[in-house]
């Protein structure tokens, strides 16, 4: 049987990810990354899997680096490439993996950043009239949700004073207390939310689910307006963890609420919070 092209095999790989219940954000990222790869290889007349060599994958990696993608972004894209070729081998579509010997770019470890009380209050001030972004900012600050979890949040996930995060990929489901500040801000947005049949809480003006990239871009703009550049939406989650540690919240409880797979992940924030002995409080602080 003749081998199919990489372009035609990509949808089969994406369906395989869906069958494995991978998160929507992961599937979206993998599709975009692999479309870049296919375009690159097509330009080199390497349209079939068996035509691809390790040097081709290295060339793709190096081209991305030359285009000013960060080493972290390139590493993520390379993970997608490696997963794709492993799938082709598992399906017996190809007998070798040209991506296997290709190394990831070196990533310099960076220290996580968190906002001071003055800074996150400044951010609150500038988003006040944008009820959708205000609700997103408040949810992350008060519950520590990941940006992907915010995008995936459905109306049914909010019950009384609790946010339920559905299980996805390798993450178990979890429940997070919803304090009055987050609840009021969220209710205000829902009262003004565009009419839509979408089950997702955060939607665009035309009622479509709000994409992660749109959430990130909107919050980035407000960081600039608040005159506190240099932060990203991920730093809001770090702020949640650090501020709760500072106020004596129990490490195990905070780790569970944050969705950390290992307690050691939460322990790393102790140094950032300048805490040597974690507290025992079993409730989250209201920022």
C-alpha positions in Angstrom: 0.0 0.0 0.0 1.5 3.4 -1.0 2.4 5.7 1.9 0.1 8.7 2.6 1.4 12.2 2.7 2.3 14.0 6.0 -0.5 16.5 5.2 -3.1 13.8 5.0 -1.8 11.9 8.0 -2.0 15.0 10.3 -5.8 14.9 10.7 -5.5 11.2 11.7 -3.0 12.1 14.4 -5.3 15.0 15.6 -8.2 12.5 15.9 -5.9 10.2 17.9 -5.3 13.0 20.4 -9.0 13.6 20.7 -9.6 9.9 21.2 -7.1 10.0 24.1 -9.0 12.9 25.6 -6.1 15.4 25.3 -7.0 18.9 26.3 -8.4 21.2 23.6 -5.5 23.6 24.0 -3.0 20.9 23.5 -4.8 19.7 20.4 -4.9 23.2 19.0 -1.2 23.8 19.7 -0.1 20.5 18.2 -2.1 21.1 15.0 -0.6 24.6 14.5 2.9 23.3 15.3 2.7 20.4 12.9 1.1 22.5 10.1 4.3 24.6 10.4 6.4 21.4 10.1 4.4 20.1 7.1 4.8 23.5 5.3 8.5 23.5 6.0 9.0 19.9 4.7 6.8 20.5 1.7 9.1 23.4 0.7 11.9 20.8 0.8 9.9 18.3 -1.3 9.7 16.0 1.7 6.0 15.2 1.6 6.1 11.5 2.7 7.2 10.3 6.2 9.9 8.0 4.8 11.6 10.9 3.0 12.2 12.9 6.2 15.7 12.8 7.7 16.9 13.9 11.1 18.7 16.8 9.4 15.3 18.0 8.1 13.9 18.1 11.6 17.0 19.9 12.9 16.6 22.4 10.0 13.0 23.0 11.1 14.2 23.5 14.7 16.9 25.9 13.7 14.7 27.9 11.4 12.2 28.5 14.2 15.1 29.7 16.4 16.3 32.1 13.7 12.7 33.4 13.5 13.0 34.6 17.1 10.8 31.9 18.6 12.0 31.4 22.2 13.8 28.2 23.0 10.9 27.2 25.2 8.4 27.6 22.3 10.7 25.7 20.0 11.0 22.9 22.5 7.3 22.7 22.7 7.0 22.5 19.0 9.6 19.8 18.8 7.7 17.8 21.4 4.7 17.9 19.0 7.0 16.7 16.1 8.3 13.8 18.2 4.9 12.8 19.3 3.7 12.9 15.7 6.5 10.6 14.5 6.0 8.2 17.4 2.3 8.0 16.4 3.3 7.2 12.8 5.6 4.4 14.0 2.9 3.0 16.4 0.5 2.9 13.5 3.2 1.1 11.3 3.0 4.0 8.8 6.8 4.4 9.0 9.5 2.2 10.4 11.8 4.9 11.7 11.6 8.1 13.7 13.8 10.9 12.2 13.0 13.2 15.2 14.4 10.8 17.8 18.0 12.0 17.7 17.1 15.7 17.4 17.9 17.5 20.6 15.8 20.3 22.3 17.3 23.8 22.4 18.8 24.7 25.8 16.3 26.5 28.0 17.6 28.8 30.7 15.6 28.4 33.9 13.8 31.6 34.8 12.6 32.6 38.2 8.8 32.9 38.4 7.4 36.4 38.9 4.5 37.5 41.0 2.6 40.8 41.4 2.7 42.8 44.6 -0.6 44.0 46.1 -0.1 47.4 44.6 0.4 45.9 41.2 -2.5 43.6 41.1 -4.8 46.4 42.4 -3.5 48.6 39.6 -4.4 45.8 37.1 -7.9 45.6 38.7 -8.4 49.3 38.2 -7.7 49.3 34.5 -9.8 46.2 33.7 -12.8 47.4 35.8 -14.9 48.5 32.8 -14.1 45.3 30.8 -16.3 42.9 32.7 -15.1 39.8 30.8 -11.3 40.5 31.4 -12.1 41.6 35.0 -13.8 38.3 35.7 -10.8 36.3 34.2 -8.2 38.3 36.2 -10.2 37.9 39.4 -10.7 34.1 38.8 -7.0 33.5 38.4 -6.0 35.7 41.3 -8.6 34.2 43.6 -8.5 30.5 42.5 -5.1 30.0 40.8 -6.7 28.6 37.6 -4.5 28.0 34.6 -5.3 30.0 31.5 -6.3 26.8 29.7 -8.7 25.9 32.6 -10.2 29.4 32.4 -10.9 28.9 28.6 -12.4 25.5 29.2 -14.6 26.6 32.1 -18.3 25.9 31.6 -21.4 27.4 33.3 -22.0 24.0 34.9 -18.6 24.2 36.6 -19.7 27.0 38.8 -21.9 25.8 41.7 -22.6 28.0 44.7 -19.2 28.9 46.1 -17.1 26.3 44.2 -15.3 26.1 40.9 -15.2 22.6 39.6 -12.3 21.9 37.2 -13.0 18.9 35.0 -10.3 16.2 34.6 -8.2 16.6 31.4 -5.1 15.0 29.9 -3.1 13.9 33.0 -4.8 16.3 35.4 -7.3 15.0 37.9 -10.5 16.9 38.5 -10.6 19.3 41.5 -12.8 21.7 43.4 -11.7 25.2 44.3 -13.4 27.5 46.8 -14.9 30.6 45.1 -14.7 33.7 47.4 -17.1 36.6 47.3 -14.8 38.9 45.2 -14.4 36.3 42.4 -18.1 35.4 42.6 -19.4 39.0 42.3 -17.0 39.8 39.4 -18.1 36.6 37.6 -21.8 37.3 38.1 -21.4 40.8 36.8 -19.8 39.5 33.6 -22.5 36.8 33.2 -25.2 39.4 33.4 -23.5 41.2 30.4 -22.3 38.2 28.5 -23.3 38.1 24.8 -26.3 35.8 24.1 -24.9 32.5 23.1 -25.8 28.8 23.2 -22.1 28.0 24.0 -21.7 26.1 27.3 -18.4 27.9 27.9 -18.5 30.9 30.3 -16.1 33.1 28.4 -17.1 33.9 24.8 -16.3 36.4 22.2 -18.7 39.1 20.9 -20.1 36.7 18.4 -20.7 34.1 21.1 -17.9 31.7 20.2 -15.7 30.2 23.0 -12.8 32.6 23.8 -9.5 31.2 22.7 -6.5 31.0 25.0 -4.5 33.3 22.7 -7.2 36.0 22.9 -7.3 35.8 26.7 -3.5 36.1 26.9 -3.4 39.0 24.4 -6.2 40.9 26.2 -4.5 40.7 29.6 -1.1 41.6 28.1 -2.7 44.8 26.8 -4.1 45.6 30.3 -0.7 45.0 31.9 0.6 47.7 29.5 -2.3 50.1 30.4 -1.6 49.6 34.1 2.0 50.5 33.4 3.3 47.2 34.9 4.9 45.6 31.8 7.0 42.5 32.0 4.2 40.3 33.4 2.2 37.7 31.7 -1.1 36.0 32.6 0.8 33.0 34.1 2.2 35.4 36.7 -1.3 35.9 38.1 -1.4 32.2 39.0 2.0 32.5 40.6 0.7 35.5 42.5 -2.2 33.4 43.8 0.2 30.7 45.1 2.8 33.1 46.6 0.2 35.3 48.4 -1.5 32.4 49.9 1.8 31.0 51.2 2.6 34.4 52.7 -0.7 34.4 54.6 -0.1 30.9 56.1 -2.2 28.6 53.9 -1.4 24.9 54.4 1.0 23.6 51.7 -0.8 20.4 51.0 -4.2 22.2 50.7 -2.7 24.8 48.4 -1.0 22.1 46.3 -4.4 20.3 45.8 -6.2 23.5 45.0 -3.5 24.6 42.5 -3.6 21.2 40.7 0.0 20.5 41.3 0.8 16.8 40.7 3.6 16.8 43.2 3.9 18.6 46.5 7.5 19.4 45.6 6.1 21.7 42.9 4.3 23.8 45.5 7.3 23.7 47.8 9.4 25.5 45.2 7.3 28.7 45.8 8.3 28.8 49.4 11.6 30.6 48.5 9.8 33.0 46.3 7.4 33.8 49.1 10.3 34.1 51.5 8.7 31.5 53.8 10.7 28.9 55.7 7.8 27.2 57.6 4.4 26.9 55.8 1.2 27.6 57.7 -1.7 25.4 58.5 -4.7 27.5 57.3 -7.3 25.4 55.4 -8.9 28.3 53.6 -7.7 30.6 50.8 -6.9 34.2 51.3 -9.0 36.8 49.5 -6.6 39.0 47.5 
